[in-house]
Amino acid sequence: MAWLLLALSVVACKSDKKAKPEVPAGGAQRVVSISPSTTETIYVLGAPSRLVGRSRYCDWPEEVKKLPQVGGYVDPSYEAILALRPDLVVGARGPSGSALTERIEQRGVPTFFPPTETFAEIDEMILGLGKRVDRADAARAYVDALHARLAEIERAVAGKPRRRVLLVFGLEPVSVAGPASFADEMIRRAGGKNVVEQGGGYPTLNVEEVLRLDPDVVINAAVAETMGKHRLGKETPGWSRVRAVRDDRVVPIAEESVLRPGPRIAAGVALLARAIHPDANLPDAGPP
């Protein structure tokens, strides 16, 4: 008898939990996206009319800036999101954790916040979002084209020396691409070797650590962040002794948005490959 009461109590507990809200048949029609990667994916899949809101960091393509903002990636506004009457809220998994998704789902709105820290996870994000906006076939075709373009880039740098690379995202403090991140995978696919092998996905370094790592190439993706105010070079305090700086192998990248973990990663890999191997016969750096 005890086992029966236990079984009934488990069933009762399960019945108390509300089922997760589902995307409507025919795909979501009113989507709010709070990360650039998901916003850009909806555009490349041919469903921009379904977007009704975006984060302040969603800036590609240019027309997306006309959409209402709902805050940032770390500080989205719950009220602003719900005011747009979405039938789907999407974004990359990030600092806000599950708190945002739980609050939104409690109001009956489905969410989709997948991880995007590997190329495989980015594929799954594109395919999963394609299903949710009724663009599954377009998503599969896009992922296949992405793979083909990445393979083309990797063939172009095959046999080239694996130059040691430091990819810089910020200068105050010095924030860099670390291991176990999609940016680390980008460097490898671009024919380089990340000099940062410890410290998580996006560690910060001091100048002494940069000197110890002594990269062959420094890719400065902080140019756009600082609006060109901070040029990384021989005049930068402490950096003149770094091998890449001494050898004039500091490459600025003004369009850092292609380094986002989203549908334009092939363009990002092509850009990095050109910085690491300027003599390679590489495809253009535009979107696939």
C-alpha positions as CSV (number, residue, x, y, z in Angstrom):
1,M,0.0,0.0,0.0
2,A,2.9,2.3,0.8
3,W,4.3,2.0,-2.7
4,L,0.9,3.0,-4.1
5,L,0.6,6.1,-2.0
6,L,4.2,7.1,-3.0
7,A,3.3,6.6,-6.7
8,L,0.2,8.7,-6.3
9,S,2.1,11.5,-4.6
10,V,4.7,11.6,-7.5
11,V,1.9,11.8,-10.0
12,A,0.3,14.6,-8.0
13,C,3.5,16.5,-7.8
14,K,4.0,16.2,-11.6
15,S,0.4,17.3,-12.3
16,D,1.0,20.5,-10.2
17,K,3.8,21.6,-12.5
18,K,2.7,23.6,-15.5
19,A,3.7,22.4,-18.9
20,K,6.2,24.6,-20.6
21,P,4.5,26.9,-23.1
22,E,4.9,25.9,-26.8
23,V,5.5,27.8,-30.0
24,P,2.2,28.2,-31.9
25,A,1.5,26.1,-35.0
26,G,3.0,27.7,-38.0
27,G,5.9,29.1,-36.0
28,A,6.2,32.2,-33.8
29,Q,4.9,35.4,-35.4
30,R,6.0,37.9,-32.7
31,V,9.6,37.3,-31.6
32,V,11.7,39.3,-29.2
33,S,15.4,38.6,-29.4
34,I,17.8,39.8,-26.7
35,S,21.1,38.7,-28.2
36,P,22.7,39.6,-31.6
37,S,23.3,36.0,-32.5
38,T,19.6,35.1,-32.5
39,T,18.6,38.3,-34.1
40,E,21.0,37.8,-36.9
41,T,19.9,34.2,-37.4
42,I,16.2,35.2,-37.8
43,Y,17.4,37.7,-40.6
44,V,19.6,35.2,-42.5
45,L,16.8,32.7,-42.4
46,G,14.4,35.1,-44.1
47,A,12.0,35.8,-41.3
48,P,12.8,39.5,-40.3
49,S,9.1,40.4,-40.3
50,R,8.6,38.1,-37.3
51,L,10.9,40.2,-35.1
52,V,9.2,42.8,-32.9
53,G,11.9,43.6,-30.4
54,R,15.6,43.4,-29.9
55,S,18.4,44.2,-27.4
56,R,20.4,47.4,-27.5
57,Y,23.4,45.3,-28.9
58,C,21.5,43.9,-31.9
59,D,22.9,46.1,-34.7
60,W,23.1,43.9,-37.8
61,P,21.7,44.2,-40.4
62,E,21.2,48.0,-40.3
63,E,17.4,47.8,-40.5
64,V,17.2,45.9,-37.1
65,K,18.0,49.2,-35.4
66,K,14.5,50.4,-36.2
67,L,13.0,47.8,-33.8
68,P,12.1,48.7,-30.2
69,Q,14.8,48.0,-27.6
70,V,14.2,45.8,-24.6
71,G,17.4,46.4,-22.7
72,G,20.7,44.6,-22.9
73,Y,22.0,41.1,-22.8
74,V,22.7,41.2,-19.1
75,D,19.9,43.6,-18.1
76,P,16.8,42.9,-20.3
77,S,13.6,44.6,-19.2
78,Y,10.9,42.1,-18.4
79,E,8.2,44.7,-18.7
80,A,9.4,46.0,-22.1
81,I,9.6,42.4,-23.4
82,L,6.0,41.6,-22.4
83,A,4.7,44.9,-23.6
84,L,5.5,43.8,-27.2
85,R,3.1,40.8,-26.8
86,P,5.6,38.2,-28.0
87,D,4.8,34.6,-28.8
88,L,8.5,33.7,-28.5
89,V,11.4,35.2,-26.6
90,V,14.9,34.1,-27.7
91,G,18.5,34.8,-26.9
92,A,21.9,33.2,-26.2
93,R,22.3,31.6,-22.8
94,G,24.0,34.1,-20.6
95,P,24.4,36.0,-17.4
96,S,20.7,36.4,-16.7
97,G,20.5,32.6,-16.3
98,S,17.1,30.9,-16.0
99,A,15.5,33.8,-14.0
100,L,14.3,35.6,-17.1
101,T,13.1,32.6,-18.9
102,E,11.1,31.3,-15.9
103,R,9.4,34.7,-15.4
104,I,8.5,34.9,-19.1
105,E,7.3,31.3,-19.3
106,Q,5.1,31.8,-16.2
107,R,3.2,34.3,-18.4
108,G,2.6,31.6,-21.0
109,V,5.3,32.8,-23.5
110,P,7.7,30.2,-24.8
111,T,11.5,30.9,-24.7
112,F,14.6,29.6,-26.5
113,F,18.0,30.3,-24.9
114,P,20.5,27.7,-26.2
115,P,24.2,27.6,-25.5
116,T,26.5,28.9,-28.3
117,E,30.0,28.3,-27.0
118,T,31.0,25.8,-29.7
119,F,30.5,25.7,-33.5
120,A,28.3,22.6,-32.9
121,E,26.1,24.5,-30.5
122,I,25.8,27.4,-32.9
123,D,24.6,24.9,-35.5
124,E,21.9,23.7,-33.1
125,M,20.9,27.3,-32.3
126,I,20.3,28.0,-36.0
127,L,18.4,24.8,-36.6
128,G,16.4,25.2,-33.4
129,L,15.4,28.7,-34.2
130,G,14.6,27.7,-37.8
131,K,12.0,25.2,-36.4
132,R,10.5,27.9,-34.2
133,V,10.0,30.5,-36.9
134,D,8.9,28.0,-39.5
135,R,12.1,28.1,-41.5
136,A,13.5,24.6,-40.8
137,D,14.5,24.0,-44.4
138,A,16.2,27.3,-44.7
139,A,18.1,26.7,-41.5
140,R,19.3,23.3,-42.7
141,A,20.4,24.8,-46.0
142,Y,22.2,27.6,-44.2
143,V,24.1,25.3,-41.8
144,D,25.2,23.2,-44.8
145,A,26.4,26.3,-46.6
146,L,28.2,27.4,-43.4
147,H,30.0,24.1,-43.2
148,A,31.1,24.3,-46.8
149,R,32.5,27.8,-46.4
150,L,34.4,26.8,-43.2
151,A,35.9,23.8,-45.0
152,E,37.0,26.2,-47.8
153,I,38.8,28.4,-45.3
154,E,40.4,25.5,-43.6
155,R,41.7,24.2,-46.9
156,A,43.2,27.6,-47.7
157,V,45.3,27.6,-44.4
158,A,46.1,23.9,-44.4
159,G,49.9,23.4,-44.3
160,K,50.5,26.9,-43.1
161,P,52.5,27.4,-39.9
162,R,50.3,27.4,-36.8
163,R,51.1,30.9,-35.6
164,R,50.6,31.7,-31.9
165,V,47.7,34.1,-31.6
166,L,46.4,36.5,-28.9
167,L,42.8,37.6,-29.7
168,V,42.0,40.8,-27.7
169,F,38.4,41.8,-27.1
170,G,39.0,44.6,-24.6
171,L,41.9,46.8,-23.5
172,E,40.8,48.2,-20.1
173,P,41.3,45.6,-18.7
174,V,42.9,43.4,-21.4
175,S,40.2,40.8,-22.1
176,V,41.1,38.0,-24.4
177,A,39.8,34.8,-26.0
178,G,40.5,31.9,-23.7
179,P,40.1,28.1,-24.0
180,A,36.8,26.4,-24.1
181,S,35.2,29.3,-26.0
182,F,33.9,29.6,-29.6
183,A,36.6,32.2,-30.2
184,D,39.3,29.7,-29.4
185,E,37.7,27.4,-32.0
186,M,37.7,30.2,-34.5
187,I,41.4,30.7,-34.0
188,R,42.1,27.0,-34.6
189,R,39.9,26.9,-37.7
190,A,41.7,30.0,-39.0
191,G,45.0,28.3,-38.9
192,G,46.3,29.6,-35.6
193,K,47.1,28.4,-32.1
194,N,45.6,30.3,-29.1
195,V,48.4,31.3,-26.7
196,V,45.9,31.5,-23.9
197,E,45.4,28.0,-22.5
198,Q,44.1,28.7,-19.0
199,G,41.6,31.0,-17.4
200,G,38.2,30.2,-18.8
201,G,36.5,31.4,-21.9
202,Y,37.3,35.2,-21.6
203,P,40.0,35.8,-19.1
204,T,41.7,39.1,-18.4
205,L,45.5,39.5,-18.5
206,N,48.1,42.0,-17.2
207,V,51.0,43.1,-19.4
208,E,53.4,40.8,-17.7
209,E,51.2,37.8,-18.7
210,V,51.1,39.0,-22.3
211,L,54.9,39.3,-22.3
212,R,55.2,35.7,-20.9
213,L,52.8,34.4,-23.6
214,D,54.7,36.4,-26.3
215,P,52.3,35.8,-29.3
216,D,53.4,35.8,-32.9
217,V,50.2,37.7,-33.9
218,V,48.0,40.0,-31.9
219,I,44.5,40.5,-33.2
220,N,43.0,43.6,-31.8
221,A,39.2,43.3,-31.9
222,A,38.8,46.1,-29.3
223,V,39.2,48.8,-31.9
224,A,35.4,49.1,-32.4
225,E,34.8,49.0,-28.6
226,T,37.1,52.0,-28.0
227,M,36.1,53.9,-31.2
228,G,39.7,53.9,-32.3
229,K,40.9,55.8,-29.2
230,H,43.3,53.1,-28.1
231,R,45.7,51.9,-30.7
232,L,47.6,48.8,-29.6
233,G,51.3,49.2,-30.7
234,K,54.8,50.0,-29.7
235,E,53.7,53.2,-27.9
236,T,51.3,51.2,-25.7
237,P,53.0,51.0,-22.2
238,G,54.5,47.6,-21.7
239,W,53.7,46.1,-25.1
240,S,56.8,47.2,-27.1
241,R,58.6,44.0,-26.0
242,V,55.9,41.6,-27.2
243,R,57.0,39.7,-30.3
244,A,53.9,40.5,-32.4
245,V,54.3,44.2,-31.6
246,R,58.1,44.3,-32.4
247,D,57.4,42.5,-35.7
248,D,54.4,44.7,-36.6
249,R,52.0,41.8,-36.5
250,V,49.2,43.6,-34.6
251,V,46.1,43.4,-36.8
252,P,43.1,45.6,-35.9
253,I,39.6,44.4,-36.6
254,A,37.1,47.2,-36.7
255,E,34.1,45.0,-37.5
256,E,34.2,42.9,-34.4
257,S,30.6,41.9,-34.8
258,V,31.6,39.1,-37.1
259,L,33.3,37.5,-34.1
260,R,29.9,36.9,-32.5
261,P,28.8,33.3,-31.9
262,G,26.1,33.4,-34.5
263,P,25.4,32.8,-38.2
264,R,28.3,35.0,-39.4
265,I,31.0,32.8,-37.9
266,A,32.4,31.8,-41.3
267,A,33.0,35.5,-42.1
268,G,34.7,35.8,-38.7
269,V,37.0,32.8,-39.3
270,A,37.9,34.2,-42.8
271,L,38.8,37.6,-41.2
272,L,41.0,35.9,-38.5
273,A,42.6,33.6,-41.1
274,R,43.5,36.7,-43.2
275,A,45.1,38.3,-40.1
276,I,47.1,35.2,-39.2
277,H,48.0,34.2,-42.8
278,P,47.9,37.3,-45.0
279,D,49.5,35.3,-47.9
280,A,46.8,32.6,-48.0
281,N,44.3,32.5,-50.9
282,L,41.2,33.0,-48.7
283,P,37.6,33.5,-49.7
284,D,36.0,36.9,-49.0
285,A,34.9,37.8,-45.5
286,G,31.2,38.5,-46.3
287,P,28.3,36.4,-44.9
288,P,27.8,33.0,-46.5
